[in-house]
Amino acid sequence: MMKLSEYEKEQKMIDQKIWSLPKIEKGLMLDMGVGDSTRKLIGLGAKVVAVDSDLNNLVKQKNFDGMLVQCNASYLPFKDSVFELSVASFTLHEINPLLHLNVVSKMTRVSRRVMIVEPMSVQEPVNKRYDDIWSKAMHSIGRFEDYQEIMYWKKLMEKCGLRITICETFMGKNRMTSQEIDELIKRTVTLMNSYYVSKKYIEEIKDLGKDMINKGMRRSSIGVVIGEH
Ligand SMILES: C[S@@+](CC[C@H](N)C(=O)[O-])C[C@H]1O[C@@H](n2cnc3c(N)ncnc32)[C@H](O)[C@@H]1O
């Protein structure tokens, strides 16, 4: 088995801490935006319905032990209170901020508890530059990639009438190795190409990659907020 770097070990530990927070027991879970979070919830023994607006992302899921539904987060086709927990992990920053309150209120309508996991807006200059390039590239094609402070998510949940039970930020200390930075840049370029963004953003990301290797880079911190009725 491949040896994990200190960075990877730390990220794995943070991940375990985050997913131990909702204390999954029984009942049906809703995952808004299919992907890693869906696999985590299933791995924890949850019965999961995963929704996504992008049919391609749903079709990609193989050996999936749950139900997949194509829909928009603003229009959840479910009855009130059918889920024990609704999760939006790394999904809300891809949605127009003007719709956030509406989306969280829909999550609140269909479930007893709501969990939001989001990357936080930035700490270090290289992270800030990386986030800015991503955000500009996505805005240029009419998509969103807008990170917020943890208090922003907490306040939205409170506005929806939820009582906050957990509000925590997780920050790793270890920096990525040069190889990990290289892989991150390659993944980012592949993703940007798949969205057909202007070459200027791809060049900016590649340039930033060199700086990241010189200066080192940590992952942005992750905020987790859980609220219940
Ligand atoms: C960055 S991925 C995160 C997916 C997953 N939660 C995870 O942890 O890997 C965000 C997902 O949200 C989906 N998404 C974005 N906007 C959406 C919307 N308005 N309604 C439903 N899904 C949406 C995207 O298609 C994408 O699959």
The ligand as an SDF file (V2000), in Angstrom:
LIG
                    3D

 27 29  0  0  0  0  0  0  0  0999 V2000
  -18.0680   20.0830   -5.5010 C   0  0  0  0  0  0  0  0  0  0  0  0
  -19.3240   18.9360   -5.7860 S   0  0  0  0  0  0  0  0  0  0  0  0
  -19.4900   18.2040   -4.1940 C   0  0  0  0  0  0  0  0  0  0  0  0
  -20.2070   16.8920   -4.2810 C   0  0  0  0  0  0  0  0  0  0  0  0
  -20.2550   16.0510   -3.0040 C   0  0  0  0  0  0  0  0  0  0  0  0
  -21.1430   16.6190   -2.0120 N   0  0  0  0  0  0  0  0  0  0  0  0
  -18.8960   15.7770   -2.4350 C   0  0  0  0  0  0  0  0  0  0  0  0
  -18.7000   15.9070   -1.2240 O   0  0  0  0  0  0  0  0  0  0  0  0
  -17.9950   15.3760   -3.2040 O   0  0  0  0  0  0  0  0  0  0  0  0
  -20.7980   19.9100   -5.9010 C   0  0  0  0  0  0  0  0  0  0  0  0
  -21.9580   19.1480   -6.5210 C   0  0  0  0  0  0  0  0  0  0  0  0
  -23.1400   19.9400   -6.3610 O   0  0  0  0  0  0  0  0  0  0  0  0
  -23.9000   19.8630   -7.5430 C   0  0  0  0  0  0  0  0  0  0  0  0
  -24.7300   21.0640   -7.6420 N   0  0  0  0  0  0  0  0  0  0  0  0
  -24.3170   22.3380   -7.9010 C   0  0  0  0  0  0  0  0  0  0  0  0
  -25.3660   23.1810   -7.9180 N   0  0  0  0  0  0  0  0  0  0  0  0
  -26.4650   22.4290   -7.6630 C   0  0  0  0  0  0  0  0  0  0  0  0
  -27.8470   22.7280   -7.5550 C   0  0  0  0  0  0  0  0  0  0  0  0
  -28.3110   23.9770   -7.7150 N   0  0  0  0  0  0  0  0  0  0  0  0
  -28.7120   21.7120   -7.2710 N   0  0  0  0  0  0  0  0  0  0  0  0
  -28.2520   20.4430   -7.1100 C   0  0  0  0  0  0  0  0  0  0  0  0
  -26.9420   20.1010   -7.2130 N   0  0  0  0  0  0  0  0  0  0  0  0
  -26.0660   21.0760   -7.4750 C   0  0  0  0  0  0  0  0  0  0  0  0
  -22.8590   19.7800   -8.6540 C   0  0  0  0  0  0  0  0  0  0  0  0
  -23.3990   19.2540   -9.8390 O   0  0  0  0  0  0  0  0  0  0  0  0
  -21.7910   18.8840   -8.0080 C   0  0  0  0  0  0  0  0  0  0  0  0
  -22.0260   17.5280   -8.2890 O   0  0  0  0  0  0  0  0  0  0  0  0
  1  2  1  0
  2  3  1  0
  2 10  1  0
  3  4  1  0
  4  5  1  0
  5  6  1  0
  5  7  1  0
  7  8  2  0
  7  9  1  0
 10 11  1  0
 11 12  1  0
 11 26  1  0
 12 13  1  0
 13 14  1  0
 13 24  1  0
 14 15  1  0
 14 23  1  0
 15 16  2  0
 16 17  1  0
 17 18  1  0
 17 23  2  0
 18 19  1  0
 18 20  2  0
 20 21  1  0
 21 22  2  0
 22 23  1  0
 24 25  1  0
 24 26  1  0
 26 27  1  0
M  CHG  2   2   1   9  -1
M  END
$$$$
